[in-house]
């Protein structure tokens, strides 16, 4: 496993633990973060041994969002011509969007474990994950509105599918803080835990449960759920029919059925 500047990555028992590792900077997303996250999630996608990813933040907080020093460096690149400035900014924004699209497109389920601050760009990040879980001290905020801008790295596109349009608009327009209890009530997180150790224990228990399933079946299930965000029910039914015409021939199906009938726990190949 290579050394990363912004992350710590470990693989144990088919679970990749991807930890944002800048606790002294409240895990702010610096230049290294944006390139390394693409590399890490490409590795998770390509590595058969990885069946589930747990995404967390080191220290007291999950992440305070985009590093303001990085934003300042972008401002320094701008000149006097509005057209050329627009091209520079568009390229930068698309590059940042690609970083979280890499998380969204990962074929393995990604579980976010969130404590403390989850602000601005951190909301964009957790919106690209499959599921979100929080410690009771978690604080969520779509903070971009207070910086005089619209969030542009995925929150406004992905969050309405998670918490509903009206609530997403309220949070995006006001930038107000949402605590863990409210986050669970509106469906932003699946479950809350007393503190960070309990949070990680709980999330890893769910990850182990997923990792024990057929990786072929998990990949197919994630593909179908993701596909349905952008397609009609008829399209989705056609897609799963074509997909399963191949995948139902996997040995995992026979293994799962035999284990079920014998009341045993099946063990699937990577």
C-alpha positions as CSV (number, residue, x, y, z in Angstrom):
1,X,0.0,0.0,0.0
2,X,1.6,3.4,-1.0
3,X,1.9,6.2,1.5
4,X,-0.5,9.0,1.0
5,X,-0.3,12.6,2.2
6,X,-3.9,13.1,3.0
7,X,-5.1,9.5,3.7
8,X,-4.3,6.4,5.7
9,X,-5.5,3.2,3.9
10,X,-5.7,-0.3,5.4
11,X,-7.1,-3.5,4.1
12,X,-8.2,-6.1,6.7
13,X,-10.6,-9.0,6.2
14,X,-11.9,-7.7,2.8
15,X,-12.7,-4.3,4.3
16,X,-10.7,-1.3,3.1
17,X,-10.5,1.5,5.8
18,X,-9.9,4.8,4.0
19,X,-9.2,7.5,6.6
20,X,-8.8,11.2,5.9
21,X,-5.6,11.8,7.9
22,X,-5.1,15.5,8.4
23,X,-6.5,15.8,12.0
24,X,-4.3,18.9,12.7
25,X,-6.1,20.7,9.9
26,X,-9.6,19.4,10.8
27,X,-9.2,17.0,7.8
28,X,-9.5,19.9,5.3
29,X,-9.3,18.8,1.7
30,X,-6.0,20.0,0.3
31,X,-4.5,19.6,-3.2
32,X,-3.2,16.1,-2.4
33,X,-6.6,15.0,-1.1
34,X,-8.3,15.5,-4.4
35,X,-5.9,13.5,-6.5
36,X,-5.3,10.7,-3.9
37,X,-8.9,10.0,-3.4
38,X,-9.3,9.1,-7.1
39,X,-6.3,6.8,-6.9
40,X,-7.5,5.1,-3.7
41,X,-11.0,4.4,-5.0
42,X,-9.7,3.1,-8.3
43,X,-7.6,0.7,-6.3
44,X,-10.6,-0.3,-4.2
45,X,-12.6,-0.8,-7.4
46,X,-9.9,-2.9,-9.1
47,X,-8.8,-5.0,-6.1
48,X,-11.0,-8.2,-5.8
49,X,-9.9,-8.6,-2.1
50,X,-11.7,-5.3,-1.3
51,X,-15.4,-6.0,-0.8
52,X,-16.5,-3.0,1.2
53,X,-15.0,0.4,1.9
54,X,-15.3,2.3,5.3
55,X,-14.6,6.0,4.9
56,X,-13.7,8.0,8.1
57,X,-11.8,11.0,9.4
58,X,-8.9,10.9,11.9
59,X,-9.2,12.9,15.1
60,X,-12.2,14.8,16.5
61,X,-13.8,15.7,13.2
62,X,-14.7,14.0,9.9
63,X,-13.8,17.0,7.7
64,X,-14.1,20.8,7.6
65,X,-14.4,20.7,3.8
66,X,-12.2,22.3,1.1
67,X,-8.9,23.7,2.4
68,X,-9.2,27.5,2.1
69,X,-5.5,27.8,1.2
70,X,-6.3,25.7,-1.9
71,X,-9.2,28.1,-2.9
72,X,-6.8,31.0,-2.4
73,X,-4.3,29.5,-4.8
74,X,-7.0,29.1,-7.4
75,X,-7.9,32.8,-7.0
76,X,-4.2,33.6,-7.7
77,X,-4.4,31.9,-11.1
78,X,-7.2,34.3,-12.4
79,X,-6.4,37.2,-14.6
80,X,-8.4,40.1,-16.0
81,X,-10.2,38.3,-18.8
82,X,-13.6,36.9,-17.7
83,X,-13.8,34.4,-20.6
84,X,-10.4,32.9,-19.8
85,X,-11.1,32.9,-16.0
86,X,-14.3,31.0,-16.7
87,X,-12.3,28.3,-18.6
88,X,-9.8,28.0,-15.7
89,X,-12.6,27.7,-13.1
90,X,-14.6,25.3,-15.1
91,X,-11.6,23.0,-15.4
92,X,-10.9,23.2,-11.7
93,X,-14.5,22.5,-10.8
94,X,-14.7,19.5,-13.1
95,X,-11.5,18.1,-11.6
96,X,-12.9,18.3,-8.1
97,X,-16.2,16.8,-9.2
98,X,-14.3,13.8,-10.7
99,X,-12.8,13.1,-7.3
100,X,-16.2,12.4,-5.7
101,X,-17.5,10.7,-8.8
102,X,-14.7,8.2,-8.3
103,X,-16.3,7.4,-4.9
104,X,-19.8,7.3,-6.3
105,X,-18.7,5.0,-9.2
106,X,-16.8,2.5,-7.0
107,X,-18.4,-0.9,-7.5
108,X,-17.9,-1.7,-3.8
109,X,-20.3,-0.3,-1.1
110,X,-18.9,2.7,0.6
111,X,-19.9,3.4,4.2
112,X,-19.2,6.8,5.7
113,X,-18.5,7.0,9.5
114,X,-18.9,10.7,10.6
115,X,-18.0,12.4,13.8
116,X,-17.7,16.1,14.7
117,X,-17.7,18.5,11.7
118,X,-19.0,17.5,8.3
119,X,-19.1,20.8,6.5
120,X,-19.2,22.1,2.9
121,X,-17.1,19.8,0.7
122,X,-17.5,17.0,3.3
123,X,-21.2,16.9,2.5
124,X,-20.4,16.5,-1.2
125,X,-18.2,13.6,-0.2
126,X,-20.7,11.7,2.0
127,X,-23.4,12.3,-0.6
128,X,-21.3,10.1,-3.0
129,X,-21.2,7.2,-0.4
130,X,-23.8,4.4,-0.2
131,X,-24.6,4.8,3.5
132,X,-23.8,7.3,6.2
133,X,-23.5,6.8,10.0
134,X,-22.8,9.4,12.7
135,X,-21.6,9.8,16.2
136,X,-23.9,11.9,18.4
137,X,-21.5,14.9,18.2
138,X,-21.7,15.1,14.4
139,X,-22.6,18.5,12.9
140,X,-23.6,18.7,9.2
141,X,-23.7,22.0,7.2
142,X,-24.0,22.9,3.5
143,X,-21.7,25.9,4.2
144,X,-21.1,27.1,0.6
145,X,-24.1,29.5,0.8
146,X,-22.3,31.5,3.5
147,X,-19.3,31.8,1.2
148,X,-21.4,33.4,-1.4
149,X,-21.5,30.5,-3.8
150,X,-23.6,27.5,-4.9
151,X,-22.1,24.1,-3.8
152,X,-20.6,22.6,-7.0
153,X,-19.0,19.2,-6.3
154,X,-22.1,17.0,-6.0
155,X,-24.2,18.0,-2.9
156,X,-27.0,19.7,-4.9
157,X,-27.1,16.8,-7.4
158,X,-26.9,13.8,-5.1
159,X,-28.5,14.9,-1.8
160,X,-32.1,15.4,-3.1
161,X,-32.1,11.6,-3.8
162,X,-31.0,11.0,-0.2
163,X,-33.0,13.4,2.0
164,X,-35.7,14.7,-0.3
165,X,-35.9,17.9,-2.3
166,X,-37.6,20.3,0.2
167,X,-35.3,19.5,3.1
168,X,-32.2,19.7,0.9
169,X,-33.3,23.2,-0.3
170,X,-33.8,24.4,3.3
171,X,-30.3,23.2,4.2
172,X,-28.7,24.6,1.0
173,X,-30.4,28.0,1.3
174,X,-29.8,28.5,5.0
175,X,-26.4,26.8,5.6
176,X,-27.7,25.9,9.1
177,X,-26.2,23.2,11.3
178,X,-27.9,19.8,11.5
179,X,-27.1,17.6,14.5
180,X,-26.9,13.8,14.5
181,X,-30.5,13.2,15.7
182,X,-32.0,15.4,13.0
183,X,-29.7,13.9,10.4
184,X,-31.1,10.5,11.2
185,X,-34.7,11.8,11.3
186,X,-34.4,13.3,7.7
187,X,-32.6,10.2,6.4
188,X,-29.1,11.8,5.9
189,X,-27.6,9.1,8.2
190,X,-28.9,5.6,8.8
191,X,-28.0,5.3,12.4
192,X,-26.3,7.2,15.2
193,X,-23.8,6.0,17.9
194,X,-22.8,7.4,21.2
195,X,-19.2,8.3,20.3
196,X,-16.5,7.7,17.7
197,X,-15.3,4.3,19.1
198,X,-18.9,3.0,19.1
199,X,-19.4,4.5,15.6
200,X,-16.4,2.7,14.1
201,X,-17.4,-0.6,15.9
202,X,-20.9,-0.3,14.5
203,X,-19.9,0.6,11.0
204,X,-17.3,-2.1,10.8
205,X,-19.9,-4.7,12.0
206,X,-22.2,-3.7,9.1
207,X,-19.2,-3.8,6.7
208,X,-18.3,-7.3,7.8
209,X,-21.9,-8.4,7.2
210,X,-21.8,-7.0,3.7
211,X,-18.3,-8.5,3.1
212,X,-19.7,-12.0,3.9
213,X,-22.2,-11.8,1.0
214,X,-21.5,-12.8,-2.6
215,X,-19.3,-10.1,-4.1
216,X,-21.0,-10.8,-7.5
217,X,-24.5,-10.2,-5.9
218,X,-23.4,-7.1,-4.0
219,X,-21.8,-5.6,-7.2
220,X,-25.0,-6.3,-9.2
221,X,-27.2,-4.9,-6.5
222,X,-25.2,-1.6,-6.3
223,X,-25.2,-1.3,-10.1
224,X,-29.0,-1.7,-10.3
225,X,-29.6,0.9,-7.5
226,X,-27.2,3.4,-9.0
227,X,-28.6,2.9,-12.5
228,X,-32.1,3.6,-11.3
229,X,-31.2,7.2,-10.3
230,X,-31.0,8.3,-13.9
231,X,-33.4,5.9,-15.7
232,X,-37.1,4.8,-15.8
233,X,-38.4,1.7,-14.1
234,X,-38.7,0.1,-17.6
235,X,-35.0,0.8,-18.3
236,X,-34.0,-0.6,-14.9
237,X,-36.0,-3.8,-15.4
238,X,-34.4,-4.3,-18.8
239,X,-30.9,-3.6,-17.4
240,X,-31.2,-6.1,-14.6
241,X,-32.6,-8.8,-17.0
242,X,-29.5,-8.4,-19.2
243,X,-27.2,-8.2,-16.2
244,X,-28.6,-11.3,-14.5
245,X,-28.7,-13.4,-17.6
246,X,-24.9,-13.6,-17.1
247,X,-24.6,-13.2,-13.3
248,X,-27.2,-15.9,-12.4
249,X,-24.7,-18.4,-13.9
250,X,-22.2,-17.6,-11.1
251,X,-21.2,-20.4,-8.8
252,X,-22.2,-18.1,-5.9
253,X,-25.9,-18.7,-6.5
254,X,-25.5,-22.5,-6.1
255,X,-23.3,-22.0,-3.1
256,X,-25.7,-19.6,-1.4
257,X,-28.7,-21.9,-2.0
258,X,-26.9,-25.0,-0.8
259,X,-25.8,-23.2,2.4
260,X,-29.3,-21.9,3.0
261,X,-30.8,-25.3,2.7
262,X,-28.1,-26.8,5.0
263,X,-28.6,-23.9,7.5
264,X,-24.9,-23.0,7.1
265,X,-23.0,-19.8,6.4
266,X,-21.6,-19.7,2.9
267,X,-18.0,-18.6,2.1
268,X,-17.6,-16.8,-1.2
269,X,-14.5,-16.4,-3.3
270,X,-13.2,-12.9,-4.0
